Amino acid sequence: MLLYPNAKLNLGLRVTGRRMDGYHTLQTIFYPLPLCDVLEVAPSRDQRDHLYISGRGYVDDPNNLVIKALKSLRNRLGDDMVPPTTIALDKHIPSMAGLGGGSSDGAFTLNLLNEIYNLNLSQDELSKIALSLGADCPFFLLNSAALATGIGEELEPLPNLSLSGCSVLVVRPPIDVSTPKAYAALGFDRGEQREGLPIEVLQLLRDGHFEDASKWLTNDFENVVFEEYPRLRNIKDILIQNGAFFSLMSGSGSAIYGLFEDVKDAEKLISHRDFEDCFRRCLSL
């Protein structure tokens, strides 16, 4: 059985605090991005689990979120309910990009296993398991525009928020940003709290007025990450200077995206000389 795990964009990201257990809290808007991996799941023909990733062959990595999803279900329900399974993954979402590719693969794996093995788990039950995989995994079970708070797991759907008709150009240079290092650079003490978006801006988003809210939508990671990697700031500047009405780094990077009203403006930029060594995709939202 096949599914197509999609990526996400962060339409703004504010880090609002650090809990006593060390986890940071945030406020962000998750938005689905139609850039997809290909995931196939089937019962194994032998008594072993197998994960095959295109271009890499058989992968024996217990930290892969696809494998973690499989083992989490098995730990919860027992070996009899979740038998040995073969999983094939064709990757198209770049890793370490802030696009949530690994989290999406894990969440979609939960959905596929739930279906093919008739586990009859509710969305609430799947969300709890997804959260054990990663803070943004529950979003991919919802997979529509949402305001995320807490550590990213508290989701408020935003059904009126739509970027339909816009095009997005995603540019991911060959730069790997360490998420733990980026959080550390923000300098939060345990127990510290900072302000999130004003209530008025949240209401604009709930009402679907993205353009009016967009001037408030920043990414707290940009200052610290751009300081270490100036090229990322340059990519953002190029997108804005060439027609993007909104541009931001997604997550802790290193993907930068620009939103365009005219797809031709986005398509022209794909061949920009400063992007030649980058992953780049132009997509309709």
Secondary structure, 3 states (H helix, E strand, C coil): CEECCEEEEEEEEEEEEECCCCCEEEEEEEEEEEEECEEEEEECCCCCCEEEECCCEECCCCCCHHHHHHHHHHHHHCCCCCCCEEEEEECCCCCCCCCCHHHHHHHHHHHHHHHHCCCCCCHHHHHHHHHHHCCCHHHHHHCCCEEEECCCCEEEECCCCCCCCCEEEEEECCCCCCHHHHHHHCCCCCCCECCCCCHHHHHHHHCCCHHHHHHHCCECHHHHHHHHCHHHHHHHHHHHHCCCCEEEECCCCCCEEEEECCHHHHHHHCCCHHHCCCEEEEEEC
